[in-house]
Amino acid sequence: MRFWLRGLAKCSAAENRIEWDGAGRKGARASATRRCFARRLLRSMGYAPYAKKQAEKIAKGYARVIKEYGEPFGGEYGWIAHLLGQGPKKRVTFATLQEAASMKLMRAHYQMASYNIHASPKGVYFKLGQLETSTVLLAGVSNAGLVEPAQNAGLSLGKLTMLACNDPTAPPFDNNVFAQVVDRLTRQIPQDFAKADRKLKRDDKLFRHANS
């Protein structure tokens, strides 16, 4: 990590010494920093840097799409920035996408699922795939804690299925029946997983009691 930060600082200092024209200063400086840092990163991993012509081709391609779609396209989730009306200085985040898709209510579920993936103090003590009665840290796969992931996956797949398979040329009655079937399956998923979860907890309790 120190090498990366030191390399980025050196690259930033190097490109700051170059005189840029006023109009393209910001984009040119950022592009120069990225190219310099990429070279140092490749070298640190033992890979040969890109050939000069190949690097120039990549840089020109990047500049072309930025010119075509605007500066926000070069940022995180830039592919959707123009549809959200985001300006060059406003950062598009995953939370921005959730709000735009009217799925802000799923933010808490997403954060809970992220505890075991992204480093946080909560992730050390909370494991979605761990039974409440367990006193050891979870290592490897688990068949516990699948109720919420299954429910949320079912909701997402249900919405996508109805959007993808809805036929505008079909009679309204057919589309309505199809939507009802998908909705019923979506509702059944959490019930079946909750039933399996209750059985798992009962089995775990019996196993612990037998071995105590």
C-alpha positions in Angstrom: 0.0 0.0 0.0 2.8 2.4 0.8 4.4 1.7 -2.5 1.2 2.5 -4.4 0.7 5.8 -2.4 4.3 6.7 -2.9 4.1 5.9 -6.6 0.9 7.9 -7.0 2.5 10.9 -5.3 5.5 10.7 -7.6 3.3 10.5 -10.6 1.3 13.5 -9.5 4.4 15.5 -8.8 5.8 14.6 -12.3 2.7 15.6 -14.2 2.4 18.8 -12.2 5.8 19.9 -13.6 4.4 19.8 -17.1 2.9 22.9 -18.6 -0.6 22.3 -19.9 -2.8 24.5 -22.1 -5.6 26.1 -20.1 -8.5 24.3 -21.8 -7.3 20.7 -21.4 -5.4 21.0 -18.1 -7.7 18.9 -15.9 -8.2 16.0 -18.3 -4.6 16.0 -19.5 -3.2 16.0 -15.9 -5.5 13.2 -14.7 -4.7 11.1 -17.8 -1.0 11.6 -17.3 -1.2 10.6 -13.7 -3.2 7.4 -14.6 -0.6 6.4 -17.3 2.3 7.0 -15.0 0.7 5.1 -12.1 -0.3 2.2 -14.4 3.4 1.9 -15.6 4.7 1.8 -12.0 2.0 -0.7 -11.0 2.7 -3.1 -13.9 6.4 -2.9 -13.1 5.8 -3.7 -9.4 3.9 -6.8 -10.3 6.7 -8.0 -12.7 4.8 -7.3 -15.9 6.2 -5.4 -18.9 4.6 -2.0 -19.4 2.4 -1.4 -22.5 4.3 -0.5 -25.7 4.3 3.2 -26.4 2.0 2.8 -29.5 -0.5 0.6 -27.5 -0.5 3.1 -24.6 -1.2 6.0 -27.0 -4.0 4.0 -28.7 -5.6 3.4 -25.3 -5.3 7.0 -24.3 -6.7 8.2 -27.6 -9.7 5.8 -27.3 -10.3 7.1 -23.8 -10.2 10.7 -24.9 -12.5 9.9 -27.7 -15.3 8.4 -25.6 -14.9 11.2 -23.0 -15.3 13.8 -25.7 -18.4 11.9 -27.0 -20.2 11.2 -23.7 -18.8 13.9 -21.4 -16.4 14.0 -18.5 -18.7 12.2 -16.1 -18.4 9.1 -18.3 -14.8 8.6 -17.0 -15.9 8.3 -13.4 -17.4 5.6 -11.4 -20.7 4.4 -12.9 -20.1 6.9 -15.6 -22.0 4.8 -18.1 -25.3 5.9 -16.4 -24.3 9.5 -15.4 -25.9 11.1 -18.5 -29.2 9.4 -17.9 -29.2 10.7 -14.3 -28.4 14.2 -15.3 -25.2 14.2 -13.2 -22.9 17.1 -13.7 -19.0 16.8 -14.0 -18.6 17.6 -10.3 -21.3 15.3 -8.9 -20.1 11.7 -8.2 -22.3 8.8 -9.1 -22.4 6.1 -6.4 -24.2 2.8 -6.0 -26.6 4.6 -3.7 -27.4 7.1 -6.5 -28.3 4.1 -8.7 -30.5 2.6 -6.0 -32.4 5.9 -5.6 -32.8 6.4 -9.4 -34.2 2.8 -9.7 -36.6 3.5 -6.8 -34.9 0.7 -4.8 -33.7 2.8 -1.9 -35.6 0.6 0.5 -33.1 -2.2 -0.2 -30.2 -0.1 1.0 -30.2 -1.7 4.5 -30.3 -5.2 3.0 -27.4 -4.4 0.7 -25.3 -3.0 3.5 -26.0 -6.1 5.7 -24.9 -8.4 2.8 -21.7 -6.3 2.5 -20.5 -6.8 6.1 -18.8 -10.1 5.2 -17.3 -8.8 2.0 -16.1 -5.3 2.7 -13.8 -4.7 5.7 -15.7 -3.3 8.7 -15.8 -3.9 12.5 -19.3 -5.2 12.1 -18.1 -7.9 9.7 -15.8 -9.4 12.3 -18.7 -10.2 14.7 -21.7 -10.5 12.4 -21.8 -13.4 9.9 -24.9 -13.8 7.8 -24.2 -17.5 7.3 -23.7 -18.2 11.0 -26.3 -19.6 13.4 -27.1 -17.3 16.4 -26.0 -19.9 18.9 -22.6 -20.4 17.4 -19.6 -19.2 19.4 -16.9 -19.7 16.7 -15.9 -17.7 13.7 -17.3 -19.0 10.4 -14.7 -20.4 8.0 -15.9 -21.6 4.5 -19.3 -22.1 3.1 -22.5 -22.3 5.2 -26.1 -23.4 4.6 -27.4 -21.0 7.3 -28.6 -17.5 6.9 -30.1 -18.0 3.4 -33.6 -16.6 4.1 -32.9 -12.9 3.4 -30.5 -13.5 0.4 -33.0 -15.8 -1.2 -35.9 -13.4 -0.6 -34.1 -10.5 -2.1 -32.7 -12.5 -5.0 -36.3 -13.8 -5.6 -37.6 -10.2 -5.7 -34.9 -9.0 -8.1 -35.3 -12.0 -10.4 -39.1 -11.6 -10.3 -38.9 -7.9 -11.4 -36.4 -8.7 -14.1 -38.4 -11.6 -15.4 -41.5 -9.6 -15.7 -39.7 -6.8 -17.5 -37.8 -9.1 -19.9 -40.7 -11.4 -20.7 -43.6 -8.9 -20.8 -44.8 -9.0 -24.4 -46.4 -5.7 -25.6 -48.0 -7.5 -28.6 -49.7 -10.1 -26.4 -53.2 -9.7 -25.0 -53.3 -7.9 -21.6 -54.9 -11.0 -20.1 -51.9 -13.2 -21.0 -49.4 -10.7 -19.5 -51.5 -10.4 -16.4 -51.6 -14.2 -15.9 -47.8 -14.4 -16.4 -47.2 -11.6 -13.9 -49.4 -13.4 -11.3 -47.5 -16.6 -11.7 -44.2 -14.9 -11.3 -45.5 -13.0 -8.3 -46.7 -16.2 -6.6 -43.3 -17.8 -7.1 -41.6 -14.7 -5.7 -43.8 -14.9 -2.6 -43.2 -18.6 -2.1 -39.4 -18.4 -2.1 -39.0 -16.7 1.3 -41.6 -19.0 2.9 -39.8 -22.2 1.8 -36.4 -20.9 2.8 -37.8 -19.8 6.2 -39.2 -23.3 6.7 -35.8 -24.8 5.9 -34.1 -22.3 8.2 -36.4 -23.3 11.2 -35.6 -27.0 10.5 -31.8 -26.2 10.4 -32.0 -24.4 13.8 -33.9 -27.3 15.3 -31.4 -29.8 14.0 -28.5 -27.7 15.3 -30.2 -27.5 18.8 -30.7 -31.3 18.9 -27.1 -31.9 17.8 -25.7 -29.5 20.4 -27.9 -31.1 23.1 -26.8 -34.6 22.2 -23.1 -33.7 22.3 -23.2 -31.5 25.4 
